[in-house]
Amino acid sequence: MASEWDWDSGKGLLGLDDPEEWDAAYERGEPRLGTAAIGLAFNCSLEEASPRVIRAMRLADRGQRGFGFTAAGTAARLNGRLTPELYAALRAVGHRGVAETAVDDTLTFVPFRQLPLWFKWRTVASKVEDKSKTWRLKSSYAIEDAWNAVRRRR
């Protein structure tokens, strides 16, 4: 089975559907584990993929680690939920950097009532931030329009 996966180029790894193959590749130190974790998120149950996605989120290679977070977001999109371990891993990193999109996907695709408390707080904080940015932009546009009107009268 290992012969069908091209770990050097990453070709076909989004079709990976065998968690044991991912584990074996992890032990061998293969280079495209984050890409393969996305494949697991697509093709395996959440419970099977979750431990591997968490390990992908902790990879040394920054690019592949980013794909681990993409796999977490993909799992939230496809399942409408995450495991407690995935919630904890996302919370540990916070709503910034490589985790930002995964947290946003979780907030978007997991029903609010099913979110842990930190994610509920993050949802409310995000709405407040968006509203304050909107008010700031509206006021700056109004000030700019007024300034342009005054300059035209001169």
N, C-alpha and C positions, 0 to 999 in steps of 0.2 A: 504494500500500500504506500510506503514511503516514496516509491519511485514516481508516483503520479503527481507529487507536489514538488514544485521547483522553488526551493527555499532561497536560492541565490538571487533569482530575478523577482520572485514574488508572484509569478504568473500562476493564476488558478487558485491562489490561497483564499480568495473570497468565497470559494466553494467548499472550504474545509468543513467537514461535518463530523469529525472524529476527535473528541476531546483527548483521547489517549495519544493520538498522533501529535497533538499540540504539546502534550506533556513530554513526549519523547523528544520533540524538537527543542523544547525549553531546556531539557537536560543536556542536549548536544550543543546548545548555545547558538542555534540558528539565527540568522540576521533579521528575518521578517515576521517576528512573532506578533507584533501589533496588527499587522495586516491580517494575519491568520485569526487573531482574536475577533476582528470584525466578521470574518467568515463564520466563526463559531456563534456570534450573536445572531447572524442571519439564519443559521441552519440547525442550531441545537436549542434545547429547552433553556430557559433562563437559569435554572438550577445547575445545569451542566456547564454552561458557559461562564457563569459568574466568577468562580474561583480563578479561571484562566484570564478573564478580563481584568480582574484585580491585579494579577501578577503582571499583565501587560502594562497596566497603569504605573507599575514600578520599575519598568525596564530602564537600563542605563542610557540607551540611545534615545535622545530627545524626540526624534521623529517617530520612532516606533512607540514610544510612550504616549505621544499625542494620538496615535491610532488606537491605543488602549482606551483613551478617554472617548474617542469617536465610537468605539465598540460599546461603551457604557451608554452613550446617548442613543445609539442604534437599538440597544436592548430596551431602553425606555420607550422609544418610538414603537417598536414592534409588539411589546408585551403590555404596555400601559402600566407597568410597575417595575420595581427593581427589588433585589434582595436586600436585607438589612446590611449585609457586608458592603454591597455596592453603594448604598446610601452613605455609609460611614466613610468609605474611601473618598467619595466626592466631597463630603463635608470636610474631611481632613485637609483637602487642598483648597477648598473655598471656591467662591465665584469669581475666579480670575485666571489669567494665563490659559494653559492648555485645557483646564477643566471648565472654562466659562461656557462653551457651547454644550458640553455634556450636561451641565447644571441647567442651562436654558431648555434643552430638550426634555429633561426630567420635569421641569416646571410646566412645560407646555403639554406633555403627553401623559403624565400621570395625574389622575383626578386629585383635586385639592384635598379632599377628605382622606385620601390614602397616603398623603405625604407625611413624613416625620416632621416634628415641630420646627427644626431648623429650616427645612425647605419651605414650610408655610411662612415663616418669618421672612425668608428670602423673597418669596413671591410678593408679599406686602411691601417690603423695602424696594423691590424693583418697580412696583407700580408708583410708589411715592417719588422715586428718582425720575421716572419717566414724566410724571406730572410736573415736577419742578423744572425739568429741562424744557418742557413745553411752555410753561409760564415765562421762563427766562427768554426763550426764543421769541415768543409773542411780544414781550415788552421791548426787546432789542429791535425787533422789526418796526414797532410803533415809533420808537425813538428815532430810528433811521429815517422812516417816512416823514416824521415831523421835521427833522433836520434838513432833508431834501426840499421840503416845502418852503422852509424859511430861506434856504439858499436860492431858490428860484425867484423869490420875491425881491431880492436885492438887485 
